[in-house]
Amino acid sequence: MDPFSPEGELLNIHTAMVQAQYTSVLNDYSTSDYSTSNRLPVQILQYRAQCALRQYDEVIGSISDSDARSTPDLAAVRTYASYLQKPSASAVQEAERLAEKEGDNLSVQLLCGTILARAEKAEQALQLLAKHTGSLDAVALTVQIHLLQNRTDLALQQAKSARSFAQDALLVNLAESWVGMRQGGEQYQKAFYVFEELAQSPASASAMSLVAQAVTELHLGRVEEAETALNAALEMEPENATALANKVVLDAVMGRDMVEARSKLERVDKEHEILADIMAKREAFQAAMAKYSPKFEP
């Protein structure tokens, strides 16, 4: 059973996590307010929120070697934080070890599955996530991995399967919206309604929901509205790497100089994939140019 189901006391903190309200997850909830059996899941959610806020050192420093050895959830969190801080082969190997030894643990499935997917070991990640027992978090991550594989059909299949047992759960709505963004056409508008509702409601607004709204606005050709949403996201979280990356895209779409947006992103996350992609394309262009030399006719 999904520990974050509507029937459980974890519903509110989990909803805040799904809505990317990471500061709320950390400041508005305390493990002492929960039953003994739920204190570890709350702690894991708060560690994940810290990782989303790039507080990797704090997370790693909070989990001792003995705690990691005795509690698979904490071992998964520490490995996850270590990998996000600096991707390494050793962190991937530790994720694989945990996946093999503790594959039935939900935290291991989600966090080690994320590591494996980021390390381009998608099939291993999917095999691990397939062990879940009714977890919408695992379904949502599976959908994201299938989209990274350009398997929209499998992503849609997962989302529909979740809809059959979770009805109007927020994660199901989000998963269907992610798939819709890949399908395009009229699905853009459907996704927009989901993201806009999240972004504009005071109870659910976050920088990430505003970014999602901005991206759908861009796909719908509403550039000015996209800029408004993106500026709101950056006002809320000036160092949000995803918002800054999309600012680079927006500036390119609007024909603006991207130097300032790129510089800000480089300061926050110099390894961001959009920066790597820009560099790769620049190098490919320069390599193509090198094959030709100008000829001047007298």
C-alpha positions as CSV (number, residue, x, y, z in Angstrom):
1,M,0.0,0.0,0.0
2,D,1.2,3.5,-0.8
3,P,2.2,5.1,2.6
4,F,1.2,8.5,1.1
5,S,-2.3,7.6,0.3
6,P,-5.3,9.8,1.2
7,E,-6.1,7.6,4.1
8,G,-2.8,8.2,5.9
9,E,-1.4,11.0,8.1
10,L,1.4,11.7,5.6
11,L,-1.0,13.1,3.0
12,N,-0.3,16.8,3.6
13,I,3.5,16.7,3.8
14,H,3.6,14.4,0.8
15,T,1.3,16.8,-1.2
16,A,3.6,19.7,-0.3
17,M,6.5,17.6,-1.6
18,V,4.8,16.7,-4.9
19,Q,3.9,20.4,-5.3
20,A,7.6,21.3,-5.0
21,Q,6.9,23.3,-1.8
22,Y,10.2,22.2,-0.4
23,T,10.6,25.0,2.2
24,S,7.1,24.1,3.5
25,V,8.1,20.5,3.8
26,L,11.0,21.5,6.0
27,N,9.4,24.3,8.0
28,D,5.8,23.4,8.4
29,Y,6.1,19.8,9.5
30,S,7.9,18.0,12.4
31,T,8.6,14.3,12.8
32,S,7.4,14.6,16.4
33,D,3.9,15.4,15.2
34,Y,3.6,12.0,13.6
35,S,3.1,8.4,14.9
36,T,6.2,6.4,15.5
37,S,5.8,4.3,12.4
38,N,5.6,7.4,10.2
39,R,8.5,9.4,11.5
40,L,11.0,7.8,9.2
41,P,9.0,8.5,6.1
42,V,8.6,12.1,7.2
43,Q,12.3,12.4,7.7
44,I,13.0,10.9,4.3
45,L,10.6,13.5,2.7
46,Q,12.5,16.3,4.5
47,Y,15.9,15.0,3.3
48,R,14.5,14.8,-0.2
49,A,13.3,18.4,0.1
50,Q,16.8,19.5,1.3
51,C,18.3,17.7,-1.8
52,A,15.8,19.6,-4.0
53,L,17.1,22.8,-2.4
54,R,20.7,21.7,-3.1
55,Q,21.5,21.3,0.6
56,Y,23.6,18.2,0.0
57,D,26.2,18.7,2.7
58,E,23.6,19.1,5.4
59,V,21.9,15.8,4.3
60,I,25.1,13.9,4.1
61,G,26.3,15.2,7.4
62,S,23.1,14.3,9.1
63,I,23.3,10.5,8.3
64,S,26.1,8.6,10.1
65,D,27.7,5.4,8.8
66,S,25.9,3.4,11.4
67,D,22.5,4.8,10.6
68,A,23.1,4.1,6.9
69,R,24.1,0.5,7.7
70,S,21.1,-0.1,9.9
71,T,18.4,1.7,7.8
72,P,18.2,1.2,4.0
73,D,16.1,4.4,3.6
74,L,18.9,6.5,5.1
75,A,21.5,4.7,3.1
76,A,19.5,5.5,0.0
77,V,19.2,9.2,0.9
78,R,22.9,9.6,1.6
79,T,23.8,7.9,-1.7
80,Y,21.2,10.1,-3.5
81,A,22.6,13.3,-1.9
82,S,26.2,12.3,-2.7
83,Y,25.3,11.6,-6.3
84,L,23.4,14.8,-6.8
85,Q,26.3,16.8,-5.3
86,K,28.9,15.1,-7.5
87,P,27.9,12.3,-9.8
88,S,30.4,9.4,-9.5
89,A,30.8,5.8,-10.4
90,S,31.0,4.9,-6.7
91,A,27.6,6.4,-5.9
92,V,26.1,4.5,-8.9
93,Q,27.7,1.3,-7.6
94,E,26.3,1.9,-4.1
95,A,22.8,2.5,-5.7
96,E,23.1,-0.8,-7.6
97,R,24.2,-2.6,-4.4
98,L,21.2,-1.2,-2.5
99,A,18.9,-2.0,-5.3
100,E,20.0,-5.6,-5.3
101,K,20.0,-6.0,-1.5
102,E,17.0,-3.8,-0.5
103,G,15.0,-3.6,-3.7
104,D,11.7,-4.0,-1.8
105,N,12.2,-0.8,0.1
106,L,10.3,2.2,-1.4
107,S,13.0,4.8,-0.6
108,V,15.6,2.6,-2.3
109,Q,13.3,2.2,-5.3
110,L,12.7,5.9,-5.7
111,L,16.1,7.3,-4.8
112,C,18.3,4.6,-6.3
113,G,16.0,4.4,-9.2
114,T,16.6,8.1,-9.8
115,I,20.4,7.7,-9.6
116,L,20.3,4.8,-12.1
117,A,18.1,6.7,-14.5
118,R,20.4,9.8,-14.3
119,A,23.4,7.5,-14.9
120,E,21.8,6.2,-18.1
121,K,20.9,2.9,-16.6
122,A,17.2,3.2,-17.4
123,E,16.4,-0.5,-17.7
124,Q,18.0,-1.2,-14.3
125,A,16.0,1.7,-12.8
126,L,12.7,0.4,-14.3
127,Q,13.4,-3.1,-13.0
128,L,13.8,-1.7,-9.6
129,L,10.7,0.5,-9.7
130,A,8.7,-2.4,-11.0
131,K,9.0,-3.9,-7.5
132,H,6.7,-1.2,-6.0
133,T,3.4,-2.1,-4.4
134,G,1.0,0.6,-5.4
135,S,3.2,3.6,-5.0
136,L,2.2,6.6,-7.1
137,D,5.7,8.1,-6.6
138,A,7.2,5.0,-8.3
139,V,4.6,5.3,-11.1
140,A,5.5,9.0,-11.6
141,L,9.2,8.2,-11.8
142,T,8.6,5.4,-14.2
143,V,6.6,7.8,-16.4
144,Q,9.5,10.2,-16.4
145,I,12.0,7.5,-17.3
146,H,9.9,6.3,-20.2
147,L,9.6,9.9,-21.5
148,L,13.4,10.2,-21.3
149,Q,13.5,7.0,-23.4
150,N,11.1,8.7,-25.9
151,R,8.7,5.9,-25.2
152,T,5.6,8.0,-24.9
153,D,3.4,4.9,-25.4
154,L,4.8,3.2,-22.3
155,A,4.6,6.4,-20.3
156,L,0.9,6.8,-21.2
157,Q,0.3,3.2,-20.3
158,Q,1.7,3.8,-16.8
159,A,-0.3,7.0,-16.3
160,K,-3.5,5.3,-17.4
161,S,-2.8,2.3,-15.1
162,A,-2.4,4.7,-12.2
163,R,-5.6,6.5,-13.1
164,S,-7.5,3.2,-12.8
165,F,-6.6,2.9,-9.1
166,A,-5.8,6.4,-7.9
167,Q,-8.6,8.4,-9.6
168,D,-7.9,12.1,-9.2
169,A,-4.6,11.9,-7.3
170,L,-2.4,14.9,-7.9
171,L,0.5,12.7,-9.1
172,V,-1.7,11.0,-11.6
173,N,-2.8,14.4,-13.0
174,L,0.8,15.5,-13.2
175,A,2.0,12.3,-14.9
176,E,-0.8,12.6,-17.5
177,S,0.3,16.3,-18.1
178,W,3.9,15.3,-18.6
179,V,2.8,12.8,-21.2
180,G,0.5,15.4,-22.8
181,M,3.5,17.8,-23.1
182,R,5.3,15.1,-25.1
183,Q,2.2,14.3,-27.2
184,G,1.6,17.9,-28.1
185,G,-1.4,19.3,-30.0
186,E,-4.5,19.8,-27.9
187,Q,-2.8,18.0,-25.0
188,Y,-0.8,21.2,-24.4
189,Q,-3.9,23.0,-23.3
190,K,-5.0,20.1,-21.0
191,A,-1.6,20.2,-19.4
192,F,-1.7,23.9,-19.1
193,Y,-4.9,23.7,-17.0
194,V,-3.3,21.4,-14.5
195,F,-0.1,23.4,-14.2
196,E,-1.9,26.8,-14.0
197,E,-4.2,25.6,-11.3
198,L,-1.2,24.5,-9.2
199,A,0.8,27.7,-10.0
200,Q,-2.0,30.2,-9.3
201,S,-3.5,28.8,-6.1
202,P,-1.8,30.1,-2.9
203,A,-2.1,26.7,-1.3
204,S,-0.2,24.9,-4.1
205,A,2.0,27.6,-5.8
206,S,5.7,26.9,-6.1
207,A,8.6,28.0,-8.3
208,M,8.4,24.6,-10.1
209,S,4.7,24.9,-10.8
210,L,5.2,28.3,-12.3
211,V,8.0,27.0,-14.5
212,A,5.7,24.2,-15.7
213,Q,3.0,26.8,-16.5
214,A,5.6,28.9,-18.3
215,V,6.7,25.9,-20.4
216,T,3.1,25.1,-21.5
217,E,2.6,28.8,-22.3
218,L,5.6,28.7,-24.6
219,H,4.3,25.6,-26.4
220,L,1.0,27.3,-26.8
221,G,2.7,30.3,-28.4
222,R,1.9,32.7,-25.5
223,V,5.4,34.1,-25.1
224,E,4.5,37.1,-22.9
225,E,2.5,35.0,-20.5
226,A,5.3,32.5,-20.3
227,E,7.7,35.3,-19.4
228,T,5.3,36.5,-16.7
229,A,5.1,33.1,-15.1
230,L,8.9,32.5,-15.4
231,N,9.7,35.9,-13.8
232,A,7.3,35.0,-10.9
233,A,9.2,31.7,-10.5
234,L,12.5,33.5,-10.4
235,E,11.2,36.1,-7.9
236,M,10.2,33.2,-5.7
237,E,13.4,31.3,-6.1
238,P,16.2,33.4,-7.8
239,E,18.6,30.4,-7.9
240,N,16.2,27.8,-9.1
241,A,18.3,26.0,-11.8
242,T,15.2,24.8,-13.8
243,A,13.7,28.3,-13.9
244,L,17.1,29.8,-15.0
245,A,17.5,27.1,-17.7
246,N,14.1,27.9,-19.1
247,K,15.0,31.6,-19.0
248,V,17.8,30.8,-21.3
249,V,15.3,29.1,-23.6
250,L,12.8,32.0,-23.4
251,D,15.5,34.6,-24.2
252,A,16.5,32.5,-27.3
253,V,12.9,32.3,-28.4
254,M,12.5,36.0,-28.0
255,G,15.7,36.8,-29.9
256,R,17.4,38.2,-26.8
257,D,21.0,38.0,-25.7
258,M,21.3,34.9,-23.6
259,V,24.6,35.8,-21.9
260,E,23.1,37.1,-18.6
261,A,20.7,34.1,-18.2
262,R,23.5,31.7,-19.0
263,S,25.9,33.3,-16.6
264,K,23.4,33.1,-13.8
265,L,22.7,29.4,-14.5
266,E,26.4,28.7,-14.6
267,R,26.8,30.2,-11.2
268,V,24.0,28.0,-9.8
269,D,24.7,24.8,-11.7
270,K,27.6,24.8,-14.1
271,E,26.9,21.2,-15.0
272,H,23.3,21.8,-16.0
273,E,22.3,19.7,-19.0
274,I,21.2,22.7,-21.1
275,L,24.7,24.3,-20.7
276,A,26.3,21.0,-21.7
277,D,23.9,20.8,-24.7
278,I,24.8,24.3,-25.8
279,M,28.5,23.6,-25.6
280,A,28.1,20.3,-27.5
281,K,26.2,22.1,-30.3
282,R,28.8,24.9,-30.4
283,E,31.6,22.4,-30.7
284,A,29.7,20.5,-33.5
285,F,29.2,23.8,-35.4
286,Q,32.8,24.7,-35.1
287,A,33.9,21.3,-36.2
288,A,31.6,21.6,-39.3
289,M,33.0,25.1,-40.0
290,A,36.6,23.8,-39.9
291,K,35.8,21.5,-42.8
292,Y,35.4,24.6,-45.1
293,S,37.7,27.4,-45.9
294,P,36.6,30.6,-47.6
295,K,37.8,31.1,-51.1
296,F,38.1,34.6,-52.5
297,E,38.0,35.2,-56.2
298,P,40.4,37.9,-57.5
